[in-house]
Amino acid sequence: MSAHPKAPQAKQQTDQTEPDLTTEEIFELFGDVYTRRVFEVVAEQPRSGRSVAEAADVSRPTAYRRLNDLRDAGLVRTETSICEDGHHRERFEAVATSLSMSLDESGIEAVVTVTD
């Protein structure tokens, strides 16, 4: 059983559109400090899972769980390469270009913009 919130499922969108996430789902996902740390380091530059864990100062299992949650939400994409020795490497890259929150008399709204 996972100790962190379940990531919402979202479709990968095209340039300058929003993933299919509700404001509640965005708050739930980014309400986790480890998810925020992992996303921040991936947003700086594409990285391997091991590099994400080191840069975010989290365990590798924690980094991979959060990366999978972010990928499932459509906020991170992966690229897999096969090495000459047959091993594969995944590189994680943030696709969200902005996350904005607004608060007014009708409530709170969150919008995530991604690139393709």
Contacts in CASP RR format, 6 or more apart in sequence:
PFRMAT RR
TARGET T0000
AUTHOR 0000-0000-0000
METHOD contacts of the structure
MODEL  1
MSAHPKAPQAKQQTDQTEPDLTTEEIFELFGDVYTRRVFEVVAEQPRSGR
SVAEAADVSRPTAYRRLNDLRDAGLVRTETSICEDGHHRERFEAVATSLS
MSLDESGIEAVVTVTD
2 65 0 8 1.000
4 32 0 8 1.000
4 34 0 8 1.000
4 35 0 8 1.000
4 65 0 8 1.000
4 66 0 8 1.000
4 69 0 8 1.000
5 28 0 8 1.000
5 29 0 8 1.000
5 31 0 8 1.000
5 32 0 8 1.000
5 69 0 8 1.000
6 69 0 8 1.000
7 29 0 8 1.000
7 68 0 8 1.000
7 69 0 8 1.000
7 70 0 8 1.000
7 72 0 8 1.000
7 73 0 8 1.000
8 21 0 8 1.000
8 22 0 8 1.000
8 25 0 8 1.000
8 28 0 8 1.000
8 29 0 8 1.000
8 72 0 8 1.000
8 73 0 8 1.000
9 72 0 8 1.000
9 73 0 8 1.000
10 19 0 8 1.000
10 20 0 8 1.000
10 21 0 8 1.000
10 25 0 8 1.000
10 72 0 8 1.000
10 73 0 8 1.000
10 74 0 8 1.000
10 75 0 8 1.000
11 19 0 8 1.000
11 20 0 8 1.000
11 74 0 8 1.000
12 19 0 8 1.000
12 74 0 8 1.000
12 77 0 8 1.000
12 95 0 8 1.000
12 114 0 8 1.000
12 116 0 8 1.000
13 19 0 8 1.000
13 20 0 8 1.000
13 74 0 8 1.000
13 114 0 8 1.000
13 116 0 8 1.000
14 116 0 8 1.000
15 114 0 8 1.000
15 115 0 8 1.000
15 116 0 8 1.000
16 113 0 8 1.000
16 114 0 8 1.000
16 115 0 8 1.000
17 113 0 8 1.000
17 114 0 8 1.000
18 111 0 8 1.000
18 112 0 8 1.000
18 113 0 8 1.000
18 114 0 8 1.000
19 73 0 8 1.000
19 74 0 8 1.000
19 75 0 8 1.000
19 96 0 8 1.000
19 112 0 8 1.000
19 114 0 8 1.000
21 29 0 8 1.000
21 73 0 8 1.000
21 110 0 8 1.000
21 112 0 8 1.000
23 108 0 8 1.000
23 109 0 8 1.000
23 110 0 8 1.000
25 73 0 8 1.000
26 99 0 8 1.000
26 110 0 8 1.000
26 112 0 8 1.000
27 108 0 8 1.000
27 110 0 8 1.000
29 35 0 8 1.000
29 69 0 8 1.000
29 70 0 8 1.000
29 73 0 8 1.000
29 75 0 8 1.000
30 36 0 8 1.000
30 39 0 8 1.000
30 99 0 8 1.000
32 66 0 8 1.000
34 56 0 8 1.000
34 58 0 8 1.000
34 62 0 8 1.000
34 66 0 8 1.000
35 66 0 8 1.000
35 69 0 8 1.000
35 70 0 8 1.000
37 56 0 8 1.000
37 57 0 8 1.000
37 58 0 8 1.000
38 52 0 8 1.000
38 56 0 8 1.000
38 58 0 8 1.000
38 62 0 8 1.000
38 63 0 8 1.000
38 66 0 8 1.000
38 67 0 8 1.000
38 70 0 8 1.000
39 66 0 8 1.000
39 70 0 8 1.000
39 75 0 8 1.000
39 76 0 8 1.000
39 94 0 8 1.000
39 96 0 8 1.000
40 56 0 8 1.000
41 47 0 8 1.000
41 52 0 8 1.000
41 55 0 8 1.000
41 56 0 8 1.000
42 52 0 8 1.000
42 67 0 8 1.000
42 70 0 8 1.000
42 76 0 8 1.000
42 92 0 8 1.000
42 93 0 8 1.000
42 94 0 8 1.000
43 94 0 8 1.000
43 96 0 8 1.000
44 55 0 8 1.000
46 79 0 8 1.000
46 91 0 8 1.000
46 92 0 8 1.000
46 93 0 8 1.000
47 55 0 8 1.000
47 91 0 8 1.000
47 92 0 8 1.000
48 89 0 8 1.000
48 90 0 8 1.000
48 91 0 8 1.000
48 92 0 8 1.000
49 60 0 8 1.000
49 63 0 8 1.000
49 64 0 8 1.000
49 67 0 8 1.000
49 90 0 8 1.000
49 92 0 8 1.000
50 60 0 8 1.000
52 63 0 8 1.000
52 67 0 8 1.000
52 92 0 8 1.000
53 59 0 8 1.000
53 60 0 8 1.000
53 62 0 8 1.000
53 63 0 8 1.000
53 64 0 8 1.000
56 63 0 8 1.000
58 66 0 8 1.000
67 76 0 8 1.000
67 78 0 8 1.000
67 92 0 8 1.000
70 76 0 8 1.000
70 94 0 8 1.000
71 77 0 8 1.000
71 78 0 8 1.000
71 92 0 8 1.000
74 95 0 8 1.000
74 114 0 8 1.000
75 94 0 8 1.000
75 95 0 8 1.000
75 96 0 8 1.000
75 112 0 8 1.000
75 114 0 8 1.000
76 92 0 8 1.000
76 93 0 8 1.000
76 94 0 8 1.000
76 95 0 8 1.000
77 92 0 8 1.000
77 93 0 8 1.000
77 95 0 8 1.000
78 90 0 8 1.000
78 91 0 8 1.000
78 92 0 8 1.000
78 93 0 8 1.000
79 90 0 8 1.000
79 91 0 8 1.000
79 93 0 8 1.000
80 88 0 8 1.000
80 89 0 8 1.000
80 90 0 8 1.000
80 91 0 8 1.000
81 88 0 8 1.000
81 89 0 8 1.000
81 91 0 8 1.000
82 88 0 8 1.000
83 89 0 8 1.000
95 114 0 8 1.000
95 115 0 8 1.000
95 116 0 8 1.000
96 112 0 8 1.000
96 113 0 8 1.000
96 114 0 8 1.000
97 113 0 8 1.000
97 114 0 8 1.000
97 115 0 8 1.000
98 111 0 8 1.000
98 112 0 8 1.000
98 113 0 8 1.000
99 110 0 8 1.000
99 111 0 8 1.000
99 112 0 8 1.000
99 113 0 8 1.000
100 110 0 8 1.000
100 111 0 8 1.000
100 113 0 8 1.000
101 108 0 8 1.000
101 109 0 8 1.000
101 110 0 8 1.000
102 108 0 8 1.000
102 109 0 8 1.000
102 111 0 8 1.000
103 109 0 8 1.000
END
